[in-house]
Structure formats: structure tokens, C-alpha cells
Amino acid sequence: MLKRLVARLYWTLSRWTLTAEGTPTRPTILIGAPHTSNWDFVLMLAIAWRLRIEVHWLGKSSLFRGWRGPIMRGLGGIPVDRSDPARVVNDVVAQVHSGTVFGLVITPDGTRGGNDYWKSGFYRIARETGMPVTLGFVDRTTMRTGLGPTLDLTGDVSADMDRIRAFYADKAGLRPERRTVPRLREEKAADGR
């Protein structure tokens, strides 16, 4: 109840406009992109709380140290040891297979500084669990944020990423110069390049 009230107040006072092509009706991976600012976290919580989506999110383990740990876990956080990213995927897959139902927010561009590639964990988790991918977004140019379409991934990495790239092509984060083009290293291998 408190989360809904906070979200309602936020959207009433915010310059941002919330849009959603629909609210996921089954467990999903919620992509948060472009991830260019710490304010993306606030927007993600406001979206989830307003649309009544129970979410968990992956965060670097340093966010969970000390007094912040209980708060971050209370907000749905799952600590990630970045030195072993494969273990993260395996742990989440095991959690989903154990019967736990949740929407998992992942920012595949990784850090807010810009990278050459998105991290592929979201893709592997979606394929291994059968979860669809919902395209969450921030677009500073239109001051819109929210949820785009929900996609079932086919296993054709290049074709799936083409659909994702098409959606994010005109989206700019809060700091557009830090934006990472949606592409995976695995696309090179799949295309034989």
C-alpha cells in the first residue's frame, strides 16, 4: 500500500510520463535501458510500484554492504559478484526453476559509463527459464519512461537482438552520451564474423 502511495505521489509530481504497452501477466525479465544514470533506479521502482509489478533486480555486491544491505534487499535487490557473472546466471536460473515467481529487472548495458556490448545474462536467463523479456525504457528526449513490448526470445540471437535494437533505436537515457547500442558479443559468433 505504501509503495503504491509513494508511486502515485511520484508520478503526480514528476516531469516524466509513464507509458506501458501492457503489464506483464507472467514472470518476465524486465530490461532497463538505456542505463546511463543512478536515477534509472528511482524510475524503475516508480514504474514497478505504479504498475503493481513485484520485481527483483541484480545489483553489484558493494550496494549490499553495511546498513544498505537490508534496504536494498527490501527493495527487491539480489547481490551480484561481478567477478563470476556465470554464477549469477546459474543462481537465478536455479531460483526460477525452484518455483520462485518474480519479475527480474536487468540492465544489460552494465555500468552507466557506456560499453561496447550489452551483457548477455538477460538472454541466457530468458532462454534457460522460458521467461519472456519486457523492454523497459527511459527516453530523455520525450521525457517518457515505462514498458514497451514483451518478447519471447527465439534462440536466434541476431534476429532477437534486431527486434530489441529496433525498439531502443530512438531511446536516449538521462545521459545520452553514455548509451550503449544493444548488441551482444554472441551475435558475432552466431553470424560467423
N, C-alpha and C positions, 0 to 999 in steps of 0.2 A: 504494500500500500504506500509506504514512504517513498519507494523508488518511483512509483507512478506519479506521485505528487511532485517530486523533485523534477522529473522529466517534463511534466506539464508546465511547471514554472519556467524551466529552461527554455522550452520551445516558445513560450509566450514572450519571453524577453530577448530571445536570440535573433540575430540578423540572418541566421541560416534558415532555409526552408527544408523541411523534411519531406522526401518523396519515397514511395515504395511501390514497386510493381506488384507486390504481394508480400505477405508474411509467410515464411517457411512453415509448412504443415507437417514436416517430419524432420528428424535430426539432419543437420546440414553443416557444412563448413562455410563460415561467413568470411569471405575475403574482405580485408580492409585495405583499400588502395585508392589513390596513391598515399603512401605513408611517409609524410615529409615533416611532421611536427608532433611534439608531445600533446598538442591539443586534439589530435586524432583520437586519443584515448577518451577524452571527455565526450567527443561527438559519438564514439562507439557506444559508450554507456547510455547516453541520452537516446540514441536510436533504439537500442535494445530495450530499455525501460519503457519507452513510449509505446513500442510495438508489442510489448509483453513477450519478448523472446528471452528465454533462460539461456544465458551464454557463459561460456568459459573461454579463456584466452591464454595464449602462451606468452610468457614474458621472461626476460633474462633473469637468471637466478639472483643477481645483485638487488633486484627490486624487492625481493622477499626477505632480505636480511633485517634483523632487529625489529623495531616497532612496526615497520611497514608490512612485515610478513602477514600477520593476521588480517590487516586491512585489505591487502592485495588478494589474499585467498578468499576473503568475504565478498570481494567484487568479482569473483569467478576466475582468479588467476591460477595458472599452473606454471611453476618454475621450470625453466629450461636451462640445462647446462650446455652452452654453445660449443663446448669442446667436443661434444659427442652428439651431433644432430641426428644420426641414425637411431640412437637410443630413444630420442624424443618421439620419433615416428612410431617405433615399436611399442613404446609405452602407451601412446594414445590409441593405437590400433587395439592393443590388449584391453584397454578401458572400454572401448566401444563394443568389442566382442563379448565383454563380461556382462553386457546388458545395460550399461550406463547410457542414458539418453541425454544429449545436450547439444547445443549449437556451439561449435568451436570457431572462435574468431582467430584468424591467422593473417598477419601482414607479410605476404611473401616477398615484398621488396626488402625485407630485413630491417636494417637500421635506417634512420632517417637521412643519412648522408648521400644516398644515391649509390647504386651498384650497377654492374654490367648486366646482371641476370637476377631474376626472381629466384628465391629458394624453392625447391621442388617438393618440400614436405607436404604442403597442402594437397598436391596432386597425388602423391603416393598414399596419403591417408584416405583421400576420397576413393581411389581405386581399390585399396585393400579393404575398406569397410563398406563400399557401395553407397556412401553418403554423397548426395549432390553438393554442388558448390553454388552458393548465393553470392552474387557480386555486389558487395558493399562499396560505397564510393564517397569521396569528398571532391567537390568541384568549386574551387575558389572563384572561377570566372563567372559562374552563375549564382554563387552562394547557395548551392543546393547540396544536400547530402542525403544518404539513405541507402535503399536497397534496389538493385537492378534485378535482372532475371536470375532464376535458379536453373542451373545446368547440370545435366547428368554427363559425366565425362565418359568418353568412348574408349579410351586407351590409345587413340591416335593422337599422340602428344602435339604434333604440329597443327592438326585440324582443331583440336580443343583450344590450343593457345591462340589460334587465329580468331576464334569466336570471342575469347577473353580480350584479346588486343583490340578487336573492333569496338567492344563496349567501352574500354578505357581510353580509346584514342583521343577523345576530346575532353577528358577529365584532367584537371590540374589540382594538385594538392595545395595546402596552405602556403607552401614554399615551392613553387613550380620548378625552380632550378634544381631541386633535389629529386625530382621524379625519376623513376626507373621504368624503362619500357618493359611491359610484360613479355618476357621471354625466358625460357629455361635452357640451361646447358644441354639438357636431354634432347632438345629439338635438333641440335647439330648431329647428334648420334643417330636420331631417328631419320633424319634427312640424308644421312651418309656424307655429311660435309666435314 
